Amino acid sequence: MHTIKARRLQPLVFLGVRFLFGKPLSDPKAPAHRGRHSPFWGAVLGISVSIVPLYIVLFVSNGMIQGITDRYLETKTSHLQLGLPFALSDQTRNKLRQDILRLKGVVSASFEVDGIGLAASPGGSASAQVRGLDRSVLADAGFKKFIRVDDGAIFPDKHNEAVLGRYLAKSLGVGVGDTVTLITLREAREGHILPKLSIFRVAGIVSSGYRELDANWFIVQSGTALRLLDPSTAYAFIGIKTADPYGSALNTLASKIKDLLVQPDFSDIPGFGLRTWRDIERGLFASFSSTKSVLILIMAIAIVVAAVNLGSALTTYVIEHRTEIAVLRACGVSSQQTASIFLLGGAATGALGCIAGSAVGIFISLYINQIIGGIQAAINFVARLLTPASHPITLLNPDYYLEHIPISINWQYSILIVGTGIIVSVLVSFFPANKSSHIAPAELIRHGQ
């Protein structure tokens, strides 16, 4: 196919748009509802409808994953974890923490002890993730950003006080001021493991906004956790926060921290270990990525199906309008130009569909929380009218989803989606374009014109 010169492109585009999308000439023999532009506007609509859910899935899933990841990193995992020997002295641990805080790029560093236990109260019992936090966590802006205090304090002020996660408190049926019993295992003499019972007063109830995180939180002071937990079932570490946990600087900072450990003060002490958040939560985020990939694949198939429908519409149009195409050929339009008209028509249809679908998809994504809230309110309103005693319906149960969906708009994805949609539309237009180029002016004689 010869290249069309730029000075001939403008009339060809006008002719193609008028021929494919223009208002048909009046024909008393044709049905009143029939118009040659209808298949292409239908194809535009089909591509638009298939694009919208792709944007919603892409941006909403990105936002959900980003929101969950941020909560994990800021409230639980930290960006880097430096595992410590359980019996490390307070003096050595504090010196190491201060050395880490002096490193460029480190925002905060706090000591934590994690272990397991069983929390019990008159209202019930539940497994508990015992988190022994250092008071320095209160200076961590990331931690305070995502932790919401439902009642009481954010941190236990006394060694016999505990702050519970929202859903652990619900499981135990306790509130601020109530007492709970924590059962942990400690190694006694002669290697025997014995249960240890400790009574705590509930000083506060907190939530990160994501149930999977704070369902079992039993927060105590780090010194209390060291006393209650056994090294065989607990893990002590310094949680380190950086300015950019997602960039390459994280690995550079990890190397600097490893260099600290070869200093004389620490090199003779075994039991140190450094991990990044990607290593710690590898399984969780691999699951997120695979789920997102499957959803995007399904939506991409929907776009391909819509583009194939466009190809079918073009092919049908060529078959039904062979005579009109022959007229164009008789008026001097070459076979290459005829094919170009349909290629341009396919590209224009794809572009219109992708742009319209992108606009709607981005709009819905930006206001997804308000839209879900409005739909939920409407459903509950109708339900109350029909059944006054009905329970309120929650479309996104905050027990299993984030209470507020954060939206992450990536304009590079938008450009990629629109560009891919147009390319696919052009590709499926090749067959009808080639078919139209083989229609000769002799078709007028065959149809008795």
Buried (B, 14 or more C-beta within 10 A) or exposed (E): EEEBEEEEEEEBBEBBBEBBBBEEEEEEEEEEEEEBBEBBBBBBBBBBBBBBBBBBBBBBBBBBBBBBBBBBBBBBBBBBBBBBBBEBEEEBBBBBBEBBBEBEBBBBBBBBBBBBBBBBBEEEBBEBBBBBBBEBBEEBEBBBEBBBBBBBBBBBEEEBBBBBBBBBBBBBEBBBEBEBBBBBBBEEEEEEEEEBEBEBBBBBBBBBBBBBBBBBBBBBBBBBBBBBBBBEBBBBBBBBBBEEBEEEBBEEBBEEBEEBBEEEEBEEBEEBEBBBBBEBBEEBBEEBEEEBEEBBEEBBEBBBEBBEBBBBBBBEBBEEBBBBBBBBBBEEBEBEBBBBBBBBBBBBBBBBBBBBBBBBBBEBBEEBBEBBEEEBEEBBEEBEEEEEEEEEEEEBEEBEBBBEBBBBBEEEBBEEBBEBBBEBBBBBBBBBBBBBBEBBBEBBEEEEE
